[in-house]
Amino acid sequence: MMRLHKLYHRLTLLPFSPLSFPSNPSLLPLAPPLRLTLRRRTSPNFASMASSRFRNLAPLAAEDGAGSVTSSATAATSVDYDDESTTGGRYRVPPPEIRDIVDAPPVPALSFSPLRDKILFLKRRALPPLAEIARPEEKLAGIRIDGKCNTRSRMAFYTGIAIHQILADGTLGPEIEVHGFPDGAKINFVSWSPDGWHLSFSIRVNEEDSDSSKLTVWIADVKTGKARPLFQSPNVHLNAVFDNYVWVNNSTLLVCTIPSSRGAPPKKPLVPGGPKIQANEEKNIIQVRTFQDLLKDEYDEDLFDYYATSQLVLASLDGTKKEIGPPALYTSMDPSPDHKYILISSIHRPYSFIVPCGRFPKKVQLWSADGKLIRELCDLPLAENIPIAFNSVRKGMRSINWRADKPSTLYWVETQDGGDAKVEISPRDIIYTQPAEPLEGEQPTILHKLDLRYGGVSWCDDSLALVYESWYKTRKIRTWVVSPGSEDVAPRVLFDRSSEDVYSDPGSPMMRRTQAGTYIIARIKKESDEGRYIILNGVGATEKGNIPFLDLFDINTGIKERIWESDKEKYYETVVALMSDQVEGDLHLDKLKILTSKESKTENTQYYFVSWPDKNIVQITNFPHPYPQLASLQKEMIRYQRKDGVQLTATLYLPPDYNPSTDGPLPCLVWSYPGEFKSKDAAGQVRGSPNEFAGIGSTSALLWLARRFAILSGPTIPIIGEGDEEANDRYVEQLVASAEAAVEEVIRRGVADPMKIAVGGHSYGAFMTANLLAHAPHLFCCGIARSGAYNRTLTPFGFQNEDRTLWEATNTYVEMSPFMSANKIKKPILLIHGEEDNNSGTLTMQSDRFFNALKGHGALCRLVILPHESHGYTARESIMHVLWETDRWLHKYCVSNSFCAGEDHATGTVKEHVSKGTTNAESKVVATSGGGNKEASDLESEEFHSRPRSSL
């Protein structure tokens, strides 16, 4: 089965939290654009899978009163941003040319049946209203829980399900609407039964009512579309805090339910029983990153138990049910391929106040399919002391899974270095296998020993499995060929390369579905010989951009034969999935059938079946353009060079009908995100394709094409540390050099006005933006920084890809922190942050403190705090206001450039430097102009200034 994960434009925030799905990976969410990750319930494949971009299926009616689509983007709407009330607290909306794109009706998601003979259309609604995001939530053990629904909070949903038969000619049969559930139901966790005859899904209705807001499990007959509740009693509700349900066989599901004996949630004592105490009297060395939403006291522990505890229930389609096992905090349920066993994982006390629940004590047990305990595989202790160095892991058994090619064989990995990546040892990891019920005295079998860190296994059969290992510090990645059934055949290295070297990526093996519902490496036969091959699905990175391919690969000789390749001139094509895997055994090349996508700079993605031997192509979709007003936008992948010789790339977007020779230079928005590299050569490699369709998300920088901006999207900002050099020790120097090269290039091309170039970014891109305004003020007229961290002393045990502590690299932490250079920032900067940011390190306090530092030095700055929003912004009101704030900022300080006009900068002009080288919640806005009052009352301490956060 397949799952496509939504990946909007690389500079874009997701418009809502990803939908939560069960382990069944058949779901293919389609939205502009998507990247495919083929997942098996056995183990993750370390190598990246083929990518593809799924877009429109059929436009749905907008629910938020979207305005009519603008027919042309040739002229930007004139907006008056001189209103003095802009510091008021009401929500605003951007100009119609931006609003209409964001408000465009969402497209359905797509899911193929196990036999590839049917497709689901999973309908979605527009952006959610703030009232939904503002629902109360409990922040416990690193996760956020909606207590009324007993699920993770802020969970998006589907509004309807339609079924289509795939006809013999590749076209779709008539729609069968799934029906029988209440109107207005919110649908989640859609999955196919193993035989494809039924669908399972959950619904919730009235979220204001404590009962109907909870999730119930429903079953639909695929042939008729008729749906009914799985449980006869309306009082059996789903507990979806961790896992939810899984098909054990064609007619039975294992469901996590809310225990029927559960009463009301525990009440917080009005008077605490004592102080909150943490101690380290044993002098243990425990270093952890800046985790958020952790447990704080015994009450939180009790509340976490209350919401996360499940009762497992075996439920059959005939209505019978059986409770199995005791109530516990079950986190995953994984049936064996032969459906005889279930791998059950759970967490238990003692809990921790300094790490999230993923590090709590973990128990893994093997149960029979009817719920009887067979044996306990492990009971791992609390893991507070995992070192912060990259590639450090938990001690004991980890990555416990079923072999995808066997009925009921387990495999797992155990570290030999105590989980500490700084320990030099060989081997570092050992992979073991063992039958579900070993004979008395039978010890686990060693499959392979690894000197790097384990990264996954792709199974095929007893003669072939691919094992992946990697090491972050060196960027080394290896693929091994092992023969699981032949101890006398020594493992050998198949690929040994740098993960940064995309040009050398040979591709990943295409996986096929088995009748047991697992995924294994597809074996291919040719009529002309007796050899057995696999297919490598590759991105095909080249100096001219990505050219995806399929190679028929002889794993014994290493000989390759290219059997398919993307168009190089106008289109970008990718292989989405194998579609001819319904029959067990080897697949014949002349009967191969694949699903491909095809797109261009101006044509949105369409989908095709390609069938061998003639490579007959059948188009199966004809999706409308998602934003016709930008259908003729101009896109070019450009290359240029940094002053130290490093090759850089970026994607330059220009508005429709723009001609630099007649229209002159435009205001320009540069939006990026730095990356770390170990080599200059790798940093200079081209990533992406010039022919990819421009997917525009709800907060994408590309929205400003509709406002007649030039957009320099994703200019590479490589921070390079070759050999033993740490990249961040020269962060500021390399950051500025990369930005200078990008600005010089757009000015050289005549598309950007040197005095009207703005810079922006989200998260680490916001950190980049603040640093550029501090250390390269000659390059940019203003900046936009969303959800960033600006003071690295507040993340003392590492951040991003830095795994040294503040005390080990004090100068680096201080020099990289724009907070420490707040006195140098003289250009206008807009700070935006979600009030409930849960991302590690990017506490809302980071923007609060940075704004106060800027204001204390008279900087022109503005701080916008979005109530109820997290690291990414979700509600329509919030997103529209972010776009309004951004457009206002760009209009005032980039298009009009009212700040720089008439200023005599000590650093000189940009040109000179370049030539030398409505609810009750309201957005909170604080603004100050340069030269404002920097004095504060003696009574206003830093703590007194701290804004109280509204409780969710």
N, C-alpha and C positions, 0 to 999 in steps of 0.2 A: 504494500500500500504506500501511498505517497502523501507527503504534506508539504505544502508551499507556505513559507513564512513571509509575511508582508515586509517588504523593504522599500520604503519610499525613497525619493531622491536622497542621496547620501547626506545632504545638508539639512534634512527635514526631520522634524519631530513627528513621531507617530500621533495621529489624531486621537487615538484612544488606546487603552491598554489592550495588548493582544488577547484575542479570544482564548479561553482556556479549553483545551481539548483533552480527551483521554489518550491513553497510550496508542490507541488505534490510529496509525498515521496515514489515513487515506484522504484526509481533508486537504483540499487545495484552495486556500483563500485567494481570491482573485481581486487584486486592486493594484493601481498603478504605482510602481511596478513591483514584482515579487521575485524572490529568489527561492529556488527549489532546494530543499534539503531532504534527501531520501532517508527515512528513519526506519530502523528495525527495532522491534521490541527486545532484541537480544543485546546489542551493544552499539554505541556510537562509532561511526567510522571516523578515524582521525583525519583522513584526507578529505578535502572539501569536495562536495558533490557538484553535479552540474547545475548551472544557474539558468534561470529563465525568468521571463517577465510576463505575468498574467495581468490583464487589464479588464476592460469592460466586457460584461456579458449583455446585460440589458438594463437601461436606465430605469430607476424606480422613482416614484413620486417623492419629492423632498418633504420632510416632516416639519421643517423649521421655517417655512415660508420663504424659500429661496427666490430671489428676484430673477427676472428674465436675463438670459445670457446676452452679453454684449456682442454685437456682430462684428465689431472691429476694434483692434487695439492700437490703431494708428495714432490716437490722440488721448492723452491722459486727462482724466477729470480734474478740473480745478477745484481745490479744497482750501477753505479758509481755516488755517491753523493758528490764527492770531487771537483766538478766543481766550481771554484771561481765565476762563473757568476750567482750563485743561488740567488743573491740579485737583479738580473735584473728583468725587469718588464714584461717579456713575460709569457704567459700561458704555463703550463706544463701538462703532462699526467702521471698517475701512471703506474707501471709495468703492463704487459698484464694480469696477473692472477687476478688483481683487476679490470682493465679496462673492461675486457670481461664480468664480472658479471654485472657491472653497465650499460654497453652498450647492454645488452641482450634485445631483442625486448619486448616492453610492451605488456601487455595482455588487452583484451577488458574489458569493464564493462558490467554488466548484469542487466536487468530490466524485472520483471514479469508484465504481463498485469493485469488489475483489476480482470479479471475472471480466472486468473492463467492458461490460456490455451496457452499463447504465451510467448516467451522470446526474448528480444532484445540483440544483441551483439553490444556494442558501442565501436568502434575502436579508438585507441589512437596512438599517435606517440611517438617517443623517447624523451629524454630530450630536452627542447627548446634551441636554440642558444642564445648567449648573445645579438645578435642584436635585438631580440624581447624584452628581458628584459630591454634593454637600451632605449626603446621608451619613449618619453616624457610623464610625468605624472604630474597631479596637486595634491598637498597635501593640502587637505582642510577638516577642521572640523573632523579630526581623520581618514579620509579615503583617498585613493589614486585613482584618476580618470584618465582613458585614454581618453583624450579629443577628439581624432579622432574617437574612437569607441563609446564614450559616455557610457562607462561601467566602472566597477572597473578595475584597471590596473592589468597586469600580469595574466590575466584570461586564464587558460588552456582550452583545447577544445577537441572535438572528430573529427575524420576525416571521419567517415562513420558509417552507421547504417544498421544492418542486422536483419531480423525478422525470427524466427523459431517457427513453431507450436509444441506444446507439444503433442505427440501422446498418445494414450490410454495406451500403454505399458511403458510410461515414457521416451521414446527416442524422439529425435528431428527430425522434418521434414526437408525438403530441405530449403536452405537459400533463402530468398527473400531480395534482396538488395534494400534499399531505394534509389531512383534515381530521376533525373530531376533537381537537383540543380547544380550550376557551379562546375567545377573541382577545387580542391584545397580549397573548402569552409571549414571554421572553424565552427564547430557545437557546440552550447551550449543550455542549458535550455530544454532538451528533456523531454516531459511529455506525458502521455496517456490521451485521452479524457475519461470521466467517464465511457462510455460504451465500451471502448477498441477498437473502430473502427478506430480511427485516432490518429496520433502522431502530436504533435506540437514541433517545435524547431526553434532556430534562427541560421542564418548563417552570416558570414562576409567573404569578399573575399580579395580584395587588400587593405592592411592597409596603403599603401602610398597615396591612393586616398581618399580625404575627404568624398566622398559619399559612395563608395563601401566598405569602412572600417567600416561604421556604420552597425548595426545589422538590419536585416529584419526577419520577422516572416514567417515561412513556415509550411505547413500542408502536411502530407503524409497519403495516404490511406493504412491501414495496410494489406488489402487483396492483393493489387497489388504492393505496395511499391512506387507507383507514387507520387512524391512530387510537390507542386506548392506554389507560394507565397500566403499568407493569404490576403494581400492587392493588389488590382489591380494596384494601383499607386506605382511606384518604389520609390517615394519620402517620403513614410511613414516609419520612422525608429524607432526602439526600444530604449527607454531610460532605461538602466539596471543599473543605479547607485544604486538604492534601489531595489524595486520589479520590475518584468518584465511583466509577464502576468499570467493569471489564467483562467482555464475553468469555466465558469459560469454555463453551462449546456452542453449537448452532442454536441451542434452545435454552441456555441457562446463562444468567449474569451473576457476577459477584458484586454486591453493592455495598458501599459505605453508607450506613444510615445513622441518623441521630438516635441514640439509645432511647427506647420507649420509656425507660424509668427516669430519664433526665428531668429535673425540675427547673425552677427558675435560676437564672444566673446568680453567682455569689455577689453579695453586696459589699461594697468597700466600707471598711470600718470608719466611722466618723473620727474616732480617736485611735491613733496607731498604738500598737502594743509595745513599741519600742523603736529605737533608732534603726536606720538602715546601715548595715555594717558589711564591708568587704575587707578581706585581710589576705596578706601574703606572708605570713609568718614563717613559712617554709623556705622563703627566698627563691621561689621558682621564677624563672625567666619566662614571662608571658607577654608577647607583643602581638597586638591585634590592630587591624585597620579600623577606620572610623565608621563602625557599623551603626545603623539607626534602628529605631523602633524596638529596642531591646526590652526584655523584662526588667522591671524596676524593683519589685518587692514580692512578698508572698501572695498578696492579692492578685497580682498579675499572673503568677504561676497558677493559681486556682482558676482564673478566668481562661487562661490558655488551655488548661485541662478541660474545662467546661465545653469550649467551642470545638476543640480539635479531637475529642474522644469520639470514636465511631463504634458502632456494632456492625460487624460484617454479616450480610444476609445473602444466602444463595436463593435466587428467585428464578423460577422457570416460566416459560411463556404460557404454560397451562394454568398459572395462577398459584401454584404451590410455592411455599417459601420455607426457609430453614435458617435460623440463626446459627452461626458457627463462630467458635472462639469467644473469648471474653472481650468486653469493651476495652479498647486501647486506642492509642494515638497512631493509627495505621497510616503510613505514608506512601506505600506502593503495594500493588498486587499484580503479579506476573504469572499467568498460567504457563505451564510447559507446552511445547509444541504438540505433544500427544494428548494434552488435556487431562493428564492423570494427576498432575501435581500443581501446586500454586506456591510461588515464592512470595513470602509475606515479610514486609519491612515495617518496623514501628520504632518510635522514639519513646523515651521514658525519663523519669527523674533519676538523678539530680539535674536540674536545669542550671542555666548560667545567666548572669546579668551582664556579661561582656561579649558574648558571641551569639549569633542567631541560631535558630532551631536546627539548621543543617549540621551543626556540630554537637548537638545534644547526644547523650548515650543512644546508641542505635542497635536494635536487635533484628537479626534476619533469621527467619525460620522457614522450614519446608513443611508444607501441609499437603495432605491428600486432597483430591478434588472435592471430596465431601466434607472437608473442614477438620480432619483429624491431624493433630501434630505428629509429624514423623521424626523430625530432629531439628535441633537448633544449630545453625551454621556459625553464628558469632553473636556476641553481645559486646559491642565496642563501647569503651568508656567515654566520658565527656572529653571533647577535644578542644580545650581552650588554648593549648600550647603549640598549635601548628605554626611553624616558623613563617615569617612574612616573605622570605625569599621565594621568588617564582619557582615553580615546579615542586614546592613543598606540598606534602599531602598528609592525610590522616594515617596513623599507624593501624595495622591489622588488615583484615580482608576488606577489599573495596571492589567496586564495579562487578558485583556478583550478578551473573546473568545466565540465561539458557543458551546453549549452542543452537544456532538457528538451523543447522543441518542434521540434528539428532533429535530423537523423540523426547529424551529427558536427561540431558547431560549438562551439568553446571560447569561454569568456569569463572574464575576470579583472578585478581592480582594482589600480591602482597609486597610491600616495600621492604627493602633490605637496609635502607639508610636511616631507619627510624623516622622517615617522613621528612627529613631535613635535607634540602637541596644543597646545602653547603658542605655536607659530608661527602668525601671522596671515597667511593666504594664500587666494587664490581662483583656481581651484578647489582644494579640498583633496584630493579623490579623483577619479580618472577611470576609468570602466569601459570595457574594450575587448572586442571580439569578433573572432574569426578562424576560418576553416575549419581543420580538422585538418591538411590538407596544402595550404597556400596556394600560389598560383602564384608563380613566380619574381618577386621584387620586390614582391609584394603585401603591403602594410602592414596592421597591425591597424586595424579600424574603431572609432572612438570611438562608443560607445553613448550615454553621458551623462557630464556633468561635475557634481560635487557639491561644495557648499560646507560641508556637514557630513560626518560620517564614514559611509562606506558600511555598509549593514546588510543587503543581500541583494536578490535579484530573484525575482519570481514571473513565470514565462513563460506565455504563452498561444499567440500566433502572431505572424506578421510585423506585424500591426496593433496588437498589445497586449502590453505587459509592464508590470509594476508594480515600481518601484525604490524602495527604502527607504533613508533616511538619518536620522541622529540625532546629538545632541550632549548629553553628559551634564551639563555645567555649567549649561546653560540648560533641560535636560529637553525640548528641542525635538525633534520627530519629524515627518518629512515623507514623504509617499508621492507619487511622480511617475508619471504616465502617459507611456509612451514607445511609439513605433511603430518597432520594430527594423528593419523592411523599408522604411521611408519616411524618407529623410533630409530631405525637404522638410517633414515634419510636426514642428513644434517640441515638445519635451517640455513638459508642463504639470503644475502642482501639483494633485493631487487632494485630499489632506488635509494640513493644516498645523496641528499641535496640540501640546499638552504631553503628554508620556508620563505625567505624574502625573495628568492630568485624565481619570479613568476614565469620567466621565459623557459625555465627548465622543467616546469610542471608537466609530468607525462599524462596527467588525468587520473581519474578514479574509476574503479571497476563498476560497470553497470550491474545493478542488483535485480534479481527476479523474485517474484512472490512464489512461495511454495503453497501446496494445498493445505498445509498446517497454518498458514497465515504469517509465516516468518519471511525474512528476506535473505537470500544467499547470492553469491556471485554467479552471474549467468555464464554458463558454459556454452560455447558456440561451436558448431560443426560446419565444415565446408564439404560440399559434394565432391570436390576434386581430390581430397586427401583424407587421411584418417586422423589428422591432428585435431587437438582440442584447444580452443582459443577462448580468450575473454575479450570483452570490449572495454576500452578505456575511453571515458567521456571527459574531454578536456576543455578548459577555458580557452586555450590557444593564445596566450599572451604573446604579442610580438611588438616590434618597434612601431608598427602601424596600428596597434590596437588589438583587442581580442578578436580572434577568429576561431570560434568553437569548432570542435572536431570529434569524430569517432574513429578510433583506431582498433582494428582487429589485431590482437596481440598474442603472440605465441609465448607463453610464460616460461617455457623451457629454453628457447633460443633467443628470446628478446627481439625477434623480428616483428616489425609492425607493417600493417597495410592500412592505409587510410581508406575508409569505406564511406565516409560522409564528412563534409566540411561546409561551414557557413559561407554564404555569399560574402565576397570581400569588398565589392564596390559600393552598393547602395544600402544593402540590408544587413541586419544583425540577426542571426538565427541561433537558437540553442536547442539542445535535446532535452526535453522535459522528463520523459519517462519511457520505459520499455512497455509496449502494449501487446506483445505476443507471448506472454508467459503463462497462459492458462493451462498448458500441458506440462506434466512433469518430465524431467529428464533434460538432455541437451537440446538447445534451440538450434534449428537449422538456419544458416545465414540467408538462404533464398526464401525463407518464410518470415524473416525479421520484419517487425512493425514497430515504429516508434512514434511518439507524439513530439512535435517540434513547435517552436514559436518563431515568429518572424516579425520584425519591426524595422523602422527606419527613423531618421531624424524627425520626420514629420508625420509618419504613419504609425498609429498605435498598433499594439500587438494583435496578431491573429494567430490561430492555431491550426495545425495540419497533421494529418496522418501520413506518414511516409512508409511505403511497403516495398520490400525487396521481392524479386530480384531486379525489377525495373525501376525501383525507387519511385513508384507511382505516388503522386501527391494529391491528397484530397483536403481541400480547405473545409474546416468544420465550424468556423466562427466568422462573423462579419460584424464586429463590434463598432459602434459609432465612436467618433473622436471624443475624448472626455472633456476637452476644452477647445472647441473650434475657434474661439477668438485668438488663440495662439498657435493655430495649426501650421502657420508658415513661419514660425520662429526660426532663427538661424543658430546653428550649433557648429562648433569647431573645436577639436582637440588640438591644443597648441603646445609647443615645446620651446623652452628657453633655458638659459644657463645661469646658475648662481655664480658669484664672483670667484668662488673657490673651485669652479669647474664642475660642480654637481649639476647634472641634467635635471630639469624640473618639467612638470606637465600640469596642465589645467584644462578645464573645459570652458570655453568662452561662448556665452549665449548673447544674442542680439535680438532686439524686437523685430516683429514682422515688418517687412518693407523698409527696413533701415538701410541707408547707404552712407557710409562714412564720408565719401567724397562730396556728397551734396548736403547731407544733414549735419556734418560736423561731429565732433566728439560728444559723448553722452555722459551724464552722471553714471557712476559705476559703483556697484556693490560687490565687494570681495568677501566670500563666505568660505571658511575653511576649518580644518581640524588637524593639528600637528600629529606626526607619527614618528616613532623611533626606529632607527635602522642600525645595522652593524657594518654596512658597507656602502660606499658612495655609488658603486655600480648598481646595487639593488635599489637604492633610493631613486636612481634615475630611470628606472624601467617604467614603461607605459602600462597603465592599468585602466581597464575600461575600453569601450569601443566608440569611435566617432559616429557610428550609425545607430546607437541605442536611442530609443525614444525617450524623451524628457518626461519622466514622471514627476508630477508636481503635487506635493503633499500640502496639508492644511497650514503649515507654517514655513513652507519652502521659500528660500531666497528667490527662486525662479518666478514667484508671483509678481515680482517687481519688473518683469518683462512687460507686463500689462501697463506699467507706469512709465514705460519708455526708459528703462535703465539698461545699461550693459551689465551682465552678471558674470563675474569670474568665479566659477564654481569649483570648489575643491582644489585650488592650487596646492601642489604638494609642498608641505612644510616639513622636510625631513630633518630630524634631530639625530645626528649620526655620531656614534661612538665606536670607532674601529678598534679591534684588538682588545686591550684591557681598559681602554678609555671609556668612561661613563658618559653617555650621550648628554645627560642633563648638565654636566659640568660646563658645557658651552651652549646651553639652551638659548639664552638671550641673543648671543652673537649669531647663531645659525637661524634663529627665528627672524631677526631683522634682515639678514642677508637674503633669505627666501622671499620675504615680503617685498624688499627692494627690487628683486629681479622680476617679480610678478607685476608690480606697478610700472616698472620701466617698459615691460612688454606691451601692456595694454595702451600705454601712452605712445609707444613707437608705432603701434598699429593705427593710431589715430581714432580709436573708438572711445577713449576715456578722457574726460577733461581732467587735467592734473590737479585742479583745485576742487574737484568734486568726486573724490574717491573715498567711499566709506568702507569700513571693515566690520565684520560681525561673525559670531559663532555661538554655539550652544555647548554648555558643559566645559570640556577641555578647550573647545573653541572659544568660549567666553574668556577663559583664562588667557588664551592667546591674544584675544582682542585687547584686553586691558594691558597686557605687556607691550603690545605694539604701540598703543597710544602713549605709553610711558617712555619707551625707548626708541621709537621711530615716529615722532610727531610730525616730521616733514612729509610723511607718506600719505596720511589720511586726514580728512576733514572732520570725521566723527566716527563713533563706534557704537555697536549694539552688542551687548553681552547678556546672554540668557542662561540662567541657572548655573552659574560658574562658582568656582572656589578660588579665592584670591590671596589667601594667607595660608601658606603651606606649614606654618608652625602649628596650625590647628589640625593637621593630618600628620602627626609626627612619626608614625610607623609605616610610612610609604604612601604613595599615591600614583595613580595611573600606572606607568611601567617602571616607576622608581621603587626599588625594594631596599634601599638603604634608609636608615632612620635619620631623624633630625640631628641626632648627636653624632652620627657617623659622617654626615655631609651637611654640616651647619651652613656653610657658605652657599652651597647650592640651593638649599631650601630658602634662604633669605633672598638671594639674588633672583631666584625665579618668581618670587612672590610680588605681584604688582601692588599689593597692599603696602609693601615696604617702599614702593616708589610712587605712592599716591601724590606726593608733592611735585612730581614731574609731569603729571597728567594735566595738560592744559586744553586739550581738545574735548568737545562735548561727548559725553558717554551716557548711554541709556542702559540701565541695569534692570533686568526683569527676572523674577524668581517666583517659583511656586511656594506658597506659604507652608505646604506640607511636604517639602522635598524629602524623599526617603533614600536618595542615592548616596552611596558611601562617599563621604568627604564633602559633598556639596550642600551642607546645611544652609538653610535660609539665612542664618546668622552671618554667613560669609558675605552675602550682598549687603546686609544691614551694616556690618562693620566697615565694609569697603566704602559704602556711600558716606558714612560718617567721616571716614578719613578724607575722602575727596572733598566733602563739604567743609571740613576743617581747614582745607588749604585753598578754599575759594574756587574750586573747579566747577565748571558748568556741567551739572549732572542731574540725573532723574532716576528715581527708584520706583519701580512698579512691583508691588507684591500681589500675587494672584491668590485670593482665598480658595482654600480647598484643593489647590492644584499641587501635583507632585513634581517630579523631575521633568517629565514631559507633560504638556498641557492637553487637556481632554475636553472640557466643556466648550460649547459653542460660544457662550458669552466671553469666556477667557481667551479663546483663540482669536475671535474677532477683535477683542480689545488689544491683544498683542500686536495684531496686524495694524490696527489704528495707531498705536503708539509708535510702531516701527515706521509707518508711512509718514507720520507727523515729524518724527525725528529726521528722517531722510529729506523731507521737504524743507524743513527749516535750516538744517545744518549741512546738507549736501547739495540739493537742487538750488536753493537760494543762497546757501553758504553764508548766512547772515553773521555767523560767528567769525569766520576768517576774513570777511570783507573788511578792509581797513586796518587789520591787525598787522603790526610790524613784529614778526616773530624773530626772536634772537637766532633761531636756527635757520632762517632764510625761507624762501618760498618753496613749495613743492617742486616747481619746475626746476629751480636751481639745483636742488638736491638730486633729482632724478637725472638731470643732465650730467651731474658729477657721478654718478654711479646708480431684566430686572428682578432680582431677588433681594432678600435682606442683606445678602453679602455684596460688598462693593469692592472693586479693585482699589488698593491703597496706593496712592501716588504721593511721593515726596520729591520736590524739585528745588534746585538752587541754581542761581546764576553766578558766574564768576564775580568775585569781589563782594559776595554776600557777607553778612554778619557771621564771624567765626567765633564770637564769644559765647560762652555758656554760663548759666547760673552755677554758683558754687554748689547748689543743691542737686544739680543734675549729674549724678554719677553715671558711669557706663551701664551699671545694672538698672538704674532708674530709667535710662533711655530705652532699654530693651522692650521691643513691642510684644505684648502678650499674644500668644498664638491661640486662635480660636480652637476649641476642642472639637475633634471630629468624632 
